[in-house]
Amino acid sequence: MTDEEARGIAFALLADRIGEIRTGEWVITGARGHETAWSVSYQSRAFIESGRVSDALAGNGPVVVPKSGADPWLAWSGRPVEEQIAEHRLTLR
């Protein structure tokens, strides 16, 4: 699975759950590869354009996209995503 494919899967999950993704108010900002999954981050377009902290999303964990093709899921923001991926290792295959 490529970075681009992981971003597309994350976008589809978020668009299904969050209207701001569909309208372009929130955007995918990056994808980071891990051994068994990608973590895909997103942020408000207003923050990307203005840089003002008051425009930023807070408390939003990344979307985890398993490289195996298993269902993607939203990680918590309060714990390192690497730990969360390691805990889900068996379900990521």
HTML snippet that shows the backbone in 3Dmol.js (N, CA, C, O; Angstrom):
<script src="https://3Dmol.org/build/3Dmol-min.js"></script>
<div id="view" style="width:600px;height:400px;position:relative"></div>
<script>
const pdb = `
ATOM      1  N   MET A   1       0.844  -1.171   0.000  1.00  0.00           N
ATOM      2  CA  MET A   1       0.000   0.000   0.000  1.00  0.00           C
ATOM      3  C   MET A   1       0.895   1.241   0.000  1.00  0.00           C
ATOM      4  O   MET A   1       1.893   1.298   0.718  1.00  0.00           O
ATOM      5  N   THR A   2       0.535   2.205  -0.790  1.00  0.00           N
ATOM      6  CA  THR A   2       1.311   3.441  -0.888  1.00  0.00           C
ATOM      7  C   THR A   2       0.744   4.526   0.029  1.00  0.00           C
ATOM      8  O   THR A   2      -0.368   4.417   0.545  1.00  0.00           O
ATOM      9  N   ASP A   3       1.541   5.564   0.209  1.00  0.00           N
ATOM     10  CA  ASP A   3       1.129   6.755   0.950  1.00  0.00           C
ATOM     11  C   ASP A   3      -0.173   7.300   0.361  1.00  0.00           C
ATOM     12  O   ASP A   3      -1.112   7.608   1.096  1.00  0.00           O
ATOM     13  N   GLU A   4      -0.223   7.415  -0.949  1.00  0.00           N
ATOM     14  CA  GLU A   4      -1.405   7.967  -1.634  1.00  0.00           C
ATOM     15  C   GLU A   4      -2.646   7.109  -1.388  1.00  0.00           C
ATOM     16  O   GLU A   4      -3.729   7.646  -1.154  1.00  0.00           O
ATOM     17  N   GLU A   5      -2.501   5.793  -1.437  1.00  0.00           N
ATOM     18  CA  GLU A   5      -3.635   4.899  -1.173  1.00  0.00           C
ATOM     19  C   GLU A   5      -4.108   5.029   0.274  1.00  0.00           C
ATOM     20  O   GLU A   5      -5.311   5.048   0.535  1.00  0.00           O
ATOM     21  N   ALA A   6      -3.168   5.118   1.210  1.00  0.00           N
ATOM     22  CA  ALA A   6      -3.521   5.280   2.621  1.00  0.00           C
ATOM     23  C   ALA A   6      -4.279   6.586   2.841  1.00  0.00           C
ATOM     24  O   ALA A   6      -5.257   6.622   3.587  1.00  0.00           O
ATOM     25  N   ARG A   7      -3.829   7.649   2.197  1.00  0.00           N
ATOM     26  CA  ARG A   7      -4.526   8.941   2.312  1.00  0.00           C
ATOM     27  C   ARG A   7      -5.952   8.846   1.772  1.00  0.00           C
ATOM     28  O   ARG A   7      -6.879   9.402   2.359  1.00  0.00           O
ATOM     29  N   GLY A   8      -6.124   8.146   0.660  1.00  0.00           N
ATOM     30  CA  GLY A   8      -7.454   7.982   0.074  1.00  0.00           C
ATOM     31  C   GLY A   8      -8.391   7.200   0.982  1.00  0.00           C
ATOM     32  O   GLY A   8      -9.562   7.553   1.124  1.00  0.00           O
ATOM     33  N   ILE A   9      -7.883   6.144   1.596  1.00  0.00           N
ATOM     34  CA  ILE A   9      -8.694   5.341   2.517  1.00  0.00           C
ATOM     35  C   ILE A   9      -9.076   6.168   3.738  1.00  0.00           C
ATOM     36  O   ILE A   9     -10.221   6.127   4.188  1.00  0.00           O
ATOM     37  N   ALA A  10      -8.112   6.922   4.275  1.00  0.00           N
ATOM     38  CA  ALA A  10      -8.393   7.776   5.434  1.00  0.00           C
ATOM     39  C   ALA A  10      -9.417   8.842   5.073  1.00  0.00           C
ATOM     40  O   ALA A  10     -10.327   9.117   5.854  1.00  0.00           O
ATOM     41  N   PHE A  11      -9.277   9.440   3.902  1.00  0.00           N
ATOM     42  CA  PHE A  11     -10.217  10.463   3.471  1.00  0.00           C
ATOM     43  C   PHE A  11     -11.629   9.886   3.396  1.00  0.00           C
ATOM     44  O   PHE A  11     -12.584  10.526   3.837  1.00  0.00           O
ATOM     45  N   ALA A  12     -11.768   8.687   2.842  1.00  0.00           N
ATOM     46  CA  ALA A  12     -13.089   8.058   2.710  1.00  0.00           C
ATOM     47  C   ALA A  12     -13.706   7.808   4.091  1.00  0.00           C
ATOM     48  O   ALA A  12     -14.895   8.058   4.290  1.00  0.00           O
ATOM     49  N   LEU A  13     -12.906   7.317   5.044  1.00  0.00           N
ATOM     50  CA  LEU A  13     -13.422   7.087   6.394  1.00  0.00           C
ATOM     51  C   LEU A  13     -13.882   8.394   7.023  1.00  0.00           C
ATOM     52  O   LEU A  13     -14.982   8.474   7.571  1.00  0.00           O
ATOM     53  N   LEU A  14     -13.041   9.413   6.943  1.00  0.00           N
ATOM     54  CA  LEU A  14     -13.388  10.701   7.536  1.00  0.00           C
ATOM     55  C   LEU A  14     -14.581  11.345   6.832  1.00  0.00           C
ATOM     56  O   LEU A  14     -15.440  11.924   7.496  1.00  0.00           O
ATOM     57  N   ALA A  15     -14.652  11.258   5.523  1.00  0.00           N
ATOM     58  CA  ALA A  15     -15.758  11.853   4.776  1.00  0.00           C
ATOM     59  C   ALA A  15     -17.084  11.202   5.144  1.00  0.00           C
ATOM     60  O   ALA A  15     -18.131  11.850   5.139  1.00  0.00           O
ATOM     61  N   ASP A  16     -17.025   9.911   5.463  1.00  0.00           N
ATOM     62  CA  ASP A  16     -18.229   9.191   5.873  1.00  0.00           C
ATOM     63  C   ASP A  16     -18.712   9.648   7.241  1.00  0.00           C
ATOM     64  O   ASP A  16     -19.910   9.604   7.519  1.00  0.00           O
ATOM     65  N   ARG A  17     -17.795  10.085   8.098  1.00  0.00           N
ATOM     66  CA  ARG A  17     -18.132  10.433   9.479  1.00  0.00           C
ATOM     67  C   ARG A  17     -18.174  11.926   9.770  1.00  0.00           C
ATOM     68  O   ARG A  17     -18.862  12.359  10.695  1.00  0.00           O
ATOM     69  N   ILE A  18     -17.444  12.714   8.987  1.00  0.00           N
ATOM     70  CA  ILE A  18     -17.247  14.123   9.334  1.00  0.00           C
ATOM     71  C   ILE A  18     -17.505  15.003   8.111  1.00  0.00           C
ATOM     72  O   ILE A  18     -16.762  14.954   7.131  1.00  0.00           O
ATOM     73  N   GLY A  19     -18.548  15.793   8.181  1.00  0.00           N
ATOM     74  CA  GLY A  19     -18.924  16.655   7.062  1.00  0.00           C
ATOM     75  C   GLY A  19     -17.863  17.656   6.659  1.00  0.00           C
ATOM     76  O   GLY A  19     -17.776  18.030   5.490  1.00  0.00           O
ATOM     77  N   GLU A  20     -17.047  18.101   7.622  1.00  0.00           N
ATOM     78  CA  GLU A  20     -16.020  19.100   7.308  1.00  0.00           C
ATOM     79  C   GLU A  20     -14.983  18.575   6.326  1.00  0.00           C
ATOM     80  O   GLU A  20     -14.379  19.356   5.591  1.00  0.00           O
ATOM     81  N   ILE A  21     -14.771  17.280   6.301  1.00  0.00           N
ATOM     82  CA  ILE A  21     -13.853  16.695   5.317  1.00  0.00           C
ATOM     83  C   ILE A  21     -14.478  16.803   3.926  1.00  0.00           C
ATOM     84  O   ILE A  21     -13.808  17.188   2.967  1.00  0.00           O
ATOM     85  N   ARG A  22     -15.758  16.463   3.821  1.00  0.00           N
ATOM     86  CA  ARG A  22     -16.437  16.511   2.515  1.00  0.00           C
ATOM     87  C   ARG A  22     -16.462  17.916   1.944  1.00  0.00           C
ATOM     88  O   ARG A  22     -16.360  18.089   0.729  1.00  0.00           O
ATOM     89  N   THR A  23     -16.598  18.925   2.799  1.00  0.00           N
ATOM     90  CA  THR A  23     -16.686  20.299   2.316  1.00  0.00           C
ATOM     91  C   THR A  23     -15.337  20.942   2.076  1.00  0.00           C
ATOM     92  O   THR A  23     -15.258  22.035   1.515  1.00  0.00           O
ATOM     93  N   GLY A  24     -14.266  20.270   2.499  1.00  0.00           N
ATOM     94  CA  GLY A  24     -12.930  20.835   2.322  1.00  0.00           C
ATOM     95  C   GLY A  24     -12.498  21.732   3.459  1.00  0.00           C
ATOM     96  O   GLY A  24     -11.424  22.330   3.397  1.00  0.00           O
ATOM     97  N   GLU A  25     -13.334  21.844   4.531  1.00  0.00           N
ATOM     98  CA  GLU A  25     -12.953  22.661   5.678  1.00  0.00           C
ATOM     99  C   GLU A  25     -11.826  21.994   6.469  1.00  0.00           C
ATOM    100  O   GLU A  25     -11.039  22.675   7.127  1.00  0.00           O
ATOM    101  N   TRP A  26     -11.748  20.664   6.404  1.00  0.00           N
ATOM    102  CA  TRP A  26     -10.657  19.906   6.988  1.00  0.00           C
ATOM    103  C   TRP A  26      -9.930  19.207   5.863  1.00  0.00           C
ATOM    104  O   TRP A  26     -10.552  18.810   4.878  1.00  0.00           O
ATOM    105  N   VAL A  27      -8.624  19.048   5.988  1.00  0.00           N
ATOM    106  CA  VAL A  27      -7.835  18.435   4.916  1.00  0.00           C
ATOM    107  C   VAL A  27      -6.840  17.421   5.486  1.00  0.00           C
ATOM    108  O   VAL A  27      -6.408  17.529   6.634  1.00  0.00           O
ATOM    109  N   ILE A  28      -6.490  16.439   4.661  1.00  0.00           N
ATOM    110  CA  ILE A  28      -5.449  15.478   5.003  1.00  0.00           C
ATOM    111  C   ILE A  28      -4.117  16.218   4.934  1.00  0.00           C
ATOM    112  O   ILE A  28      -3.826  16.883   3.940  1.00  0.00           O
ATOM    113  N   THR A  29      -3.306  16.102   5.988  1.00  0.00           N
ATOM    114  CA  THR A  29      -2.052  16.866   6.029  1.00  0.00           C
ATOM    115  C   THR A  29      -0.797  16.015   5.965  1.00  0.00           C
ATOM    116  O   THR A  29       0.296  16.543   5.755  1.00  0.00           O
ATOM    117  N   GLY A  30      -0.934  14.703   6.143  1.00  0.00           N
ATOM    118  CA  GLY A  30       0.261  13.875   6.082  1.00  0.00           C
ATOM    119  C   GLY A  30      -0.052  12.417   6.333  1.00  0.00           C
ATOM    120  O   GLY A  30      -1.094  12.069   6.888  1.00  0.00           O
ATOM    121  N   ALA A  31       0.881  11.565   5.909  1.00  0.00           N
ATOM    122  CA  ALA A  31       0.785  10.130   6.159  1.00  0.00           C
ATOM    123  C   ALA A  31       2.160   9.644   6.582  1.00  0.00           C
ATOM    124  O   ALA A  31       3.167   9.952   5.946  1.00  0.00           O
ATOM    125  N   ARG A  32       2.188   8.882   7.662  1.00  0.00           N
ATOM    126  CA  ARG A  32       3.455   8.374   8.197  1.00  0.00           C
ATOM    127  C   ARG A  32       3.399   6.847   8.188  1.00  0.00           C
ATOM    128  O   ARG A  32       2.467   6.247   8.724  1.00  0.00           O
ATOM    129  N   GLY A  33       4.384   6.243   7.588  1.00  0.00           N
ATOM    130  CA  GLY A  33       4.436   4.797   7.501  1.00  0.00           C
ATOM    131  C   GLY A  33       4.968   4.154   8.770  1.00  0.00           C
ATOM    132  O   GLY A  33       5.958   4.608   9.344  1.00  0.00           O
ATOM    133  N   HIS A  34       4.306   3.102   9.198  1.00  0.00           N
ATOM    134  CA  HIS A  34       4.732   2.266  10.319  1.00  0.00           C
ATOM    135  C   HIS A  34       4.875   0.850   9.761  1.00  0.00           C
ATOM    136  O   HIS A  34       4.548   0.617   8.597  1.00  0.00           O
ATOM    137  N   GLU A  35       5.346  -0.080  10.550  1.00  0.00           N
ATOM    138  CA  GLU A  35       5.578  -1.437  10.062  1.00  0.00           C
ATOM    139  C   GLU A  35       4.311  -2.070   9.485  1.00  0.00           C
ATOM    140  O   GLU A  35       4.355  -2.665   8.408  1.00  0.00           O
ATOM    141  N   THR A  36       3.196  -1.949  10.183  1.00  0.00           N
ATOM    142  CA  THR A  36       1.974  -2.642   9.762  1.00  0.00           C
ATOM    143  C   THR A  36       0.841  -1.723   9.336  1.00  0.00           C
ATOM    144  O   THR A  36      -0.226  -2.193   8.941  1.00  0.00           O
ATOM    145  N   ALA A  37       1.066  -0.412   9.413  1.00  0.00           N
ATOM    146  CA  ALA A  37      -0.023   0.527   9.113  1.00  0.00           C
ATOM    147  C   ALA A  37       0.532   1.897   8.740  1.00  0.00           C
ATOM    148  O   ALA A  37       1.716   2.185   8.911  1.00  0.00           O
ATOM    149  N   TRP A  38      -0.361   2.721   8.228  1.00  0.00           N
ATOM    150  CA  TRP A  38      -0.077   4.139   8.005  1.00  0.00           C
ATOM    151  C   TRP A  38      -0.875   4.921   9.038  1.00  0.00           C
ATOM    152  O   TRP A  38      -1.996   4.529   9.362  1.00  0.00           O
ATOM    153  N   SER A  39      -0.333   6.014   9.563  1.00  0.00           N
ATOM    154  CA  SER A  39      -1.113   6.955  10.362  1.00  0.00           C
ATOM    155  C   SER A  39      -1.267   8.214   9.508  1.00  0.00           C
ATOM    156  O   SER A  39      -0.286   8.796   9.044  1.00  0.00           O
ATOM    157  N   VAL A  40      -2.501   8.609   9.317  1.00  0.00           N
ATOM    158  CA  VAL A  40      -2.826   9.720   8.416  1.00  0.00           C
ATOM    159  C   VAL A  40      -3.426  10.858   9.243  1.00  0.00           C
ATOM    160  O   VAL A  40      -4.450  10.689   9.906  1.00  0.00           O
ATOM    161  N   SER A  41      -2.778  12.007   9.193  1.00  0.00           N
ATOM    162  CA  SER A  41      -3.218  13.160   9.981  1.00  0.00           C
ATOM    163  C   SER A  41      -4.083  14.093   9.150  1.00  0.00           C
ATOM    164  O   SER A  41      -4.038  14.094   7.920  1.00  0.00           O
ATOM    165  N   TYR A  42      -4.869  14.884   9.865  1.00  0.00           N
ATOM    166  CA  TYR A  42      -5.752  15.861   9.225  1.00  0.00           C
ATOM    167  C   TYR A  42      -5.835  17.092  10.117  1.00  0.00           C
ATOM    168  O   TYR A  42      -5.577  17.022  11.319  1.00  0.00           O
ATOM    169  N   GLN A  43      -6.198  18.222   9.510  1.00  0.00           N
ATOM    170  CA  GLN A  43      -6.238  19.489  10.234  1.00  0.00           C
ATOM    171  C   GLN A  43      -7.227  20.410   9.526  1.00  0.00           C
ATOM    172  O   GLN A  43      -7.616  20.152   8.387  1.00  0.00           O
ATOM    173  N   SER A  44      -7.625  21.464  10.191  1.00  0.00           N
ATOM    174  CA  SER A  44      -8.554  22.414   9.570  1.00  0.00           C
ATOM    175  C   SER A  44      -7.819  23.219   8.495  1.00  0.00           C
ATOM    176  O   SER A  44      -6.658  23.595   8.654  1.00  0.00           O
ATOM    177  N   ARG A  45      -8.526  23.466   7.413  1.00  0.00           N
ATOM    178  CA  ARG A  45      -7.955  24.278   6.337  1.00  0.00           C
ATOM    179  C   ARG A  45      -7.629  25.680   6.863  1.00  0.00           C
ATOM    180  O   ARG A  45      -6.622  26.270   6.473  1.00  0.00           O
ATOM    181  N   ALA A  46      -8.484  26.212   7.749  1.00  0.00           N
ATOM    182  CA  ALA A  46      -8.259  27.552   8.301  1.00  0.00           C
ATOM    183  C   ALA A  46      -6.904  27.630   9.008  1.00  0.00           C
ATOM    184  O   ALA A  46      -6.186  28.617   8.848  1.00  0.00           O
ATOM    185  N   PHE A  47      -6.545  26.606   9.785  1.00  0.00           N
ATOM    186  CA  PHE A  47      -5.253  26.605  10.470  1.00  0.00           C
ATOM    187  C   PHE A  47      -4.105  26.517   9.466  1.00  0.00           C
ATOM    188  O   PHE A  47      -3.106  27.224   9.601  1.00  0.00           O
ATOM    189  N   ILE A  48      -4.244  25.656   8.465  1.00  0.00           N
ATOM    190  CA  ILE A  48      -3.200  25.506   7.453  1.00  0.00           C
ATOM    191  C   ILE A  48      -2.933  26.847   6.773  1.00  0.00           C
ATOM    192  O   ILE A  48      -1.785  27.208   6.517  1.00  0.00           O
ATOM    193  N   GLU A  49      -4.010  27.578   6.486  1.00  0.00           N
ATOM    194  CA  GLU A  49      -3.869  28.851   5.772  1.00  0.00           C
ATOM    195  C   GLU A  49      -3.431  30.004   6.670  1.00  0.00           C
ATOM    196  O   GLU A  49      -2.668  30.868   6.238  1.00  0.00           O
ATOM    197  N   SER A  50      -3.910  30.028   7.929  1.00  0.00           N
ATOM    198  CA  SER A  50      -3.635  31.182   8.792  1.00  0.00           C
ATOM    199  C   SER A  50      -2.472  30.965   9.754  1.00  0.00           C
ATOM    200  O   SER A  50      -1.773  31.914  10.111  1.00  0.00           O
ATOM    201  N   GLY A  51      -2.265  29.716  10.176  1.00  0.00           N
ATOM    202  CA  GLY A  51      -1.253  29.428  11.183  1.00  0.00           C
ATOM    203  C   GLY A  51      -1.668  29.823  12.593  1.00  0.00           C
ATOM    204  O   GLY A  51      -0.888  29.677  13.535  1.00  0.00           O
ATOM    205  N   ARG A  52      -2.889  30.322  12.742  1.00  0.00           N
ATOM    206  CA  ARG A  52      -3.379  30.734  14.064  1.00  0.00           C
ATOM    207  C   ARG A  52      -3.820  29.508  14.863  1.00  0.00           C
ATOM    208  O   ARG A  52      -4.599  28.687  14.379  1.00  0.00           O
ATOM    209  N   VAL A  53      -3.318  29.396  16.081  1.00  0.00           N
ATOM    210  CA  VAL A  53      -3.663  28.268  16.938  1.00  0.00           C
ATOM    211  C   VAL A  53      -5.169  28.203  17.176  1.00  0.00           C
ATOM    212  O   VAL A  53      -5.727  27.115  17.322  1.00  0.00           O
ATOM    213  N   SER A  54      -5.815  29.333  17.216  1.00  0.00           N
ATOM    214  CA  SER A  54      -7.266  29.357  17.451  1.00  0.00           C
ATOM    215  C   SER A  54      -8.046  28.699  16.310  1.00  0.00           C
ATOM    216  O   SER A  54      -9.217  28.363  16.488  1.00  0.00           O
ATOM    217  N   ASP A  55      -7.431  28.512  15.155  1.00  0.00           N
ATOM    218  CA  ASP A  55      -8.079  27.845  14.018  1.00  0.00           C
ATOM    219  C   ASP A  55      -7.789  26.346  13.969  1.00  0.00           C
ATOM    220  O   ASP A  55      -8.354  25.634  13.139  1.00  0.00           O
ATOM    221  N   ALA A  56      -6.915  25.863  14.851  1.00  0.00           N
ATOM    222  CA  ALA A  56      -6.471  24.469  14.796  1.00  0.00           C
ATOM    223  C   ALA A  56      -7.489  23.518  15.407  1.00  0.00           C
ATOM    224  O   ALA A  56      -8.210  23.870  16.341  1.00  0.00           O
ATOM    225  N   LEU A  57      -7.535  22.307  14.862  1.00  0.00           N
ATOM    226  CA  LEU A  57      -8.270  21.224  15.508  1.00  0.00           C
ATOM    227  C   LEU A  57      -7.437  20.762  16.684  1.00  0.00           C
ATOM    228  O   LEU A  57      -6.208  20.758  16.607  1.00  0.00           O
ATOM    229  N   ALA A  58      -8.069  20.382  17.748  1.00  0.00           N
ATOM    230  CA  ALA A  58      -7.351  19.862  18.914  1.00  0.00           C
ATOM    231  C   ALA A  58      -8.035  18.578  19.360  1.00  0.00           C
ATOM    232  O   ALA A  58      -9.261  18.475  19.329  1.00  0.00           O
ATOM    233  N   GLY A  59      -7.242  17.611  19.769  1.00  0.00           N
ATOM    234  CA  GLY A  59      -7.805  16.369  20.263  1.00  0.00           C
ATOM    235  C   GLY A  59      -8.171  15.377  19.181  1.00  0.00           C
ATOM    236  O   GLY A  59      -8.867  14.397  19.447  1.00  0.00           O
ATOM    237  N   ASN A  60      -7.721  15.613  17.984  1.00  0.00           N
ATOM    238  CA  ASN A  60      -8.016  14.696  16.880  1.00  0.00           C
ATOM    239  C   ASN A  60      -6.827  13.786  16.633  1.00  0.00           C
ATOM    240  O   ASN A  60      -5.763  14.234  16.206  1.00  0.00           O
ATOM    241  N   GLY A  61      -7.020  12.499  16.907  1.00  0.00           N
ATOM    242  CA  GLY A  61      -5.979  11.522  16.614  1.00  0.00           C
ATOM    243  C   GLY A  61      -5.984  11.190  15.137  1.00  0.00           C
ATOM    244  O   GLY A  61      -6.960  11.471  14.442  1.00  0.00           O
ATOM    245  N   PRO A  62      -4.910  10.598  14.647  1.00  0.00           N
ATOM    246  CA  PRO A  62      -4.831  10.249  13.225  1.00  0.00           C
ATOM    247  C   PRO A  62      -5.726   9.065  12.881  1.00  0.00           C
ATOM    248  O   PRO A  62      -6.177   8.331  13.760  1.00  0.00           O
ATOM    249  N   VAL A  63      -5.970   8.897  11.601  1.00  0.00           N
ATOM    250  CA  VAL A  63      -6.621   7.696  11.101  1.00  0.00           C
ATOM    251  C   VAL A  63      -5.534   6.650  10.905  1.00  0.00           C
ATOM    252  O   VAL A  63      -4.499   6.938  10.305  1.00  0.00           O
ATOM    253  N   VAL A  64      -5.758   5.445  11.403  1.00  0.00           N
ATOM    254  CA  VAL A  64      -4.809   4.349  11.208  1.00  0.00           C
ATOM    255  C   VAL A  64      -5.332   3.485  10.073  1.00  0.00           C
ATOM    256  O   VAL A  64      -6.450   2.972  10.132  1.00  0.00           O
ATOM    257  N   VAL A  65      -4.517   3.330   9.045  1.00  0.00           N
ATOM    258  CA  VAL A  65      -4.878   2.539   7.870  1.00  0.00           C
ATOM    259  C   VAL A  65      -3.958   1.322   7.819  1.00  0.00           C
ATOM    260  O   VAL A  65      -2.790   1.445   7.450  1.00  0.00           O
ATOM    261  N   PRO A  66      -4.478   0.137   8.189  1.00  0.00           N
ATOM    262  CA  PRO A  66      -3.645  -1.064   8.153  1.00  0.00           C
ATOM    263  C   PRO A  66      -3.162  -1.376   6.734  1.00  0.00           C
ATOM    264  O   PRO A  66      -3.937  -1.287   5.782  1.00  0.00           O
ATOM    265  N   LYS A  67      -1.916  -1.732   6.595  1.00  0.00           N
ATOM    266  CA  LYS A  67      -1.360  -2.077   5.288  1.00  0.00           C
ATOM    267  C   LYS A  67      -1.930  -3.381   4.755  1.00  0.00           C
ATOM    268  O   LYS A  67      -1.836  -3.665   3.560  1.00  0.00           O
ATOM    269  N   SER A  68      -2.522  -4.177   5.644  1.00  0.00           N
ATOM    270  CA  SER A  68      -3.105  -5.466   5.254  1.00  0.00           C
ATOM    271  C   SER A  68      -4.426  -5.325   4.518  1.00  0.00           C
ATOM    272  O   SER A  68      -4.908  -6.279   3.908  1.00  0.00           O
ATOM    273  N   GLY A  69      -5.018  -4.125   4.575  1.00  0.00           N
ATOM    274  CA  GLY A  69      -6.340  -3.936   3.986  1.00  0.00           C
ATOM    275  C   GLY A  69      -7.460  -4.064   5.002  1.00  0.00           C
ATOM    276  O   GLY A  69      -8.629  -3.912   4.649  1.00  0.00           O
ATOM    277  N   ALA A  70      -7.125  -4.343   6.273  1.00  0.00           N
ATOM    278  CA  ALA A  70      -8.134  -4.386   7.330  1.00  0.00           C
ATOM    279  C   ALA A  70      -8.769  -3.003   7.470  1.00  0.00           C
ATOM    280  O   ALA A  70      -8.240  -2.015   6.960  1.00  0.00           O
ATOM    281  N   ASP A  71      -9.896  -2.941   8.159  1.00  0.00           N
ATOM    282  CA  ASP A  71     -10.623  -1.679   8.302  1.00  0.00           C
ATOM    283  C   ASP A  71      -9.790  -0.607   9.001  1.00  0.00           C
ATOM    284  O   ASP A  71      -9.106  -0.897   9.983  1.00  0.00           O
ATOM    285  N   PRO A  72      -9.843   0.619   8.506  1.00  0.00           N
ATOM    286  CA  PRO A  72      -9.154   1.729   9.163  1.00  0.00           C
ATOM    287  C   PRO A  72      -9.895   2.119  10.438  1.00  0.00           C
ATOM    288  O   PRO A  72     -11.071   1.794  10.601  1.00  0.00           O
ATOM    289  N   TRP A  73      -9.207   2.813  11.341  1.00  0.00           N
ATOM    290  CA  TRP A  73      -9.821   3.258  12.585  1.00  0.00           C
ATOM    291  C   TRP A  73      -9.163   4.542  13.060  1.00  0.00           C
ATOM    292  O   TRP A  73      -8.049   4.874  12.655  1.00  0.00           O
ATOM    293  N   LEU A  74      -9.869   5.257  13.923  1.00  0.00           N
ATOM    294  CA  LEU A  74      -9.366   6.510  14.472  1.00  0.00           C
ATOM    295  C   LEU A  74      -8.588   6.239  15.754  1.00  0.00           C
ATOM    296  O   LEU A  74      -9.096   5.604  16.678  1.00  0.00           O
ATOM    297  N   ALA A  75      -7.363   6.722  15.800  1.00  0.00           N
ATOM    298  CA  ALA A  75      -6.541   6.594  17.001  1.00  0.00           C
ATOM    299  C   ALA A  75      -6.911   7.700  17.986  1.00  0.00           C
ATOM    300  O   ALA A  75      -7.475   8.723  17.597  1.00  0.00           O
ATOM    301  N   TRP A  76      -6.596   7.490  19.244  1.00  0.00           N
ATOM    302  CA  TRP A  76      -6.792   8.515  20.258  1.00  0.00           C
ATOM    303  C   TRP A  76      -5.680   9.540  20.142  1.00  0.00           C
ATOM    304  O   TRP A  76      -4.577   9.229  19.694  1.00  0.00           O
ATOM    305  N   SER A  77      -5.973  10.741  20.542  1.00  0.00           N
ATOM    306  CA  SER A  77      -4.940  11.779  20.485  1.00  0.00           C
ATOM    307  C   SER A  77      -4.052  11.780  21.718  1.00  0.00           C
ATOM    308  O   SER A  77      -2.955  12.337  21.678  1.00  0.00           O
ATOM    309  N   GLY A  78      -4.492  11.175  22.806  1.00  0.00           N
ATOM    310  CA  GLY A  78      -3.765  11.258  24.062  1.00  0.00           C
ATOM    311  C   GLY A  78      -2.670  10.225  24.269  1.00  0.00           C
ATOM    312  O   GLY A  78      -1.998  10.233  25.300  1.00  0.00           O
ATOM    313  N   ARG A  79      -2.483   9.330  23.295  1.00  0.00           N
ATOM    314  CA  ARG A  79      -1.443   8.297  23.406  1.00  0.00           C
ATOM    315  C   ARG A  79      -0.680   8.211  22.101  1.00  0.00           C
ATOM    316  O   ARG A  79      -1.248   8.460  21.037  1.00  0.00           O
ATOM    317  N   PRO A  80       0.595   7.863  22.159  1.00  0.00           N
ATOM    318  CA  PRO A  80       1.351   7.732  20.914  1.00  0.00           C
ATOM    319  C   PRO A  80       0.703   6.706  19.975  1.00  0.00           C
ATOM    320  O   PRO A  80       0.315   5.616  20.396  1.00  0.00           O
ATOM    321  N   VAL A  81       0.597   7.077  18.714  1.00  0.00           N
ATOM    322  CA  VAL A  81      -0.047   6.195  17.742  1.00  0.00           C
ATOM    323  C   VAL A  81       0.716   4.881  17.600  1.00  0.00           C
ATOM    324  O   VAL A  81       0.113   3.846  17.317  1.00  0.00           O
ATOM    325  N   GLU A  82       2.034   4.912  17.793  1.00  0.00           N
ATOM    326  CA  GLU A  82       2.829   3.684  17.701  1.00  0.00           C
ATOM    327  C   GLU A  82       2.369   2.653  18.731  1.00  0.00           C
ATOM    328  O   GLU A  82       2.301   1.461  18.431  1.00  0.00           O
ATOM    329  N   GLU A  83       2.053   3.113  19.947  1.00  0.00           N
ATOM    330  CA  GLU A  83       1.563   2.207  20.985  1.00  0.00           C
ATOM    331  C   GLU A  83       0.207   1.613  20.601  1.00  0.00           C
ATOM    332  O   GLU A  83      -0.043   0.424  20.801  1.00  0.00           O
ATOM    333  N   GLN A  84      -0.652   2.450  20.054  1.00  0.00           N
ATOM    334  CA  GLN A  84      -1.980   1.991  19.671  1.00  0.00           C
ATOM    335  C   GLN A  84      -1.911   0.983  18.521  1.00  0.00           C
ATOM    336  O   GLN A  84      -2.652   0.001  18.505  1.00  0.00           O
ATOM    337  N   ILE A  85      -1.028   1.229  17.575  1.00  0.00           N
ATOM    338  CA  ILE A  85      -0.850   0.289  16.467  1.00  0.00           C
ATOM    339  C   ILE A  85      -0.309  -1.026  17.001  1.00  0.00           C
ATOM    340  O   ILE A  85      -0.757  -2.093  16.582  1.00  0.00           O
ATOM    341  N   ALA A  86       0.652  -0.967  17.926  1.00  0.00           N
ATOM    342  CA  ALA A  86       1.222  -2.201  18.500  1.00  0.00           C
ATOM    343  C   ALA A  86       0.156  -3.012  19.229  1.00  0.00           C
ATOM    344  O   ALA A  86       0.164  -4.241  19.164  1.00  0.00           O
ATOM    345  N   GLU A  87      -0.762  -2.338  19.920  1.00  0.00           N
ATOM    346  CA  GLU A  87      -1.841  -3.032  20.626  1.00  0.00           C
ATOM    347  C   GLU A  87      -2.804  -3.709  19.662  1.00  0.00           C
ATOM    348  O   GLU A  87      -3.402  -4.731  19.998  1.00  0.00           O
ATOM    349  N   HIS A  88      -2.958  -3.152  18.478  1.00  0.00           N
ATOM    350  CA  HIS A  88      -3.866  -3.701  17.475  1.00  0.00           C
ATOM    351  C   HIS A  88      -3.153  -4.617  16.492  1.00  0.00           C
ATOM    352  O   HIS A  88      -3.745  -5.020  15.490  1.00  0.00           O
ATOM    353  N   ARG A  89      -1.918  -4.948  16.752  1.00  0.00           N
ATOM    354  CA  ARG A  89      -1.079  -5.704  15.804  1.00  0.00           C
ATOM    355  C   ARG A  89      -1.793  -6.930  15.240  1.00  0.00           C
ATOM    356  O   ARG A  89      -1.732  -7.154  14.031  1.00  0.00           O
ATOM    357  N   LEU A  90      -2.461  -7.724  16.058  1.00  0.00           N
ATOM    358  CA  LEU A  90      -3.112  -8.946  15.583  1.00  0.00           C
ATOM    359  C   LEU A  90      -4.288  -8.645  14.660  1.00  0.00           C
ATOM    360  O   LEU A  90      -4.568  -9.416  13.742  1.00  0.00           O
ATOM    361  N   THR A  91      -4.974  -7.535  14.896  1.00  0.00           N
ATOM    362  CA  THR A  91      -6.121  -7.211  14.040  1.00  0.00           C
ATOM    363  C   THR A  91      -5.719  -6.464  12.783  1.00  0.00           C
ATOM    364  O   THR A  91      -6.556  -6.234  11.911  1.00  0.00           O
ATOM    365  N   LEU A  92      -4.461  -6.081  12.672  1.00  0.00           N
ATOM    366  CA  LEU A  92      -3.990  -5.340  11.491  1.00  0.00           C
ATOM    367  C   LEU A  92      -3.606  -6.260  10.353  1.00  0.00           C
ATOM    368  O   LEU A  92      -3.325  -5.785   9.253  1.00  0.00           O
ATOM    369  N   ARG A  93      -3.584  -7.553  10.581  1.00  0.00           N
ATOM    370  CA  ARG A  93      -3.144  -8.507   9.554  1.00  0.00           C
ATOM    371  C   ARG A  93      -4.273  -8.960   8.689  1.00  0.00           C
ATOM    372  O   ARG A  93      -4.069  -9.762   7.778  1.00  0.00           O
TER     373      ARG A  93
END
`;
const viewer = $3Dmol.createViewer("view");
viewer.addModel(pdb, "pdb");
viewer.setStyle({}, {cartoon: {color: "spectrum"}});
viewer.zoomTo();
viewer.render();
</script>
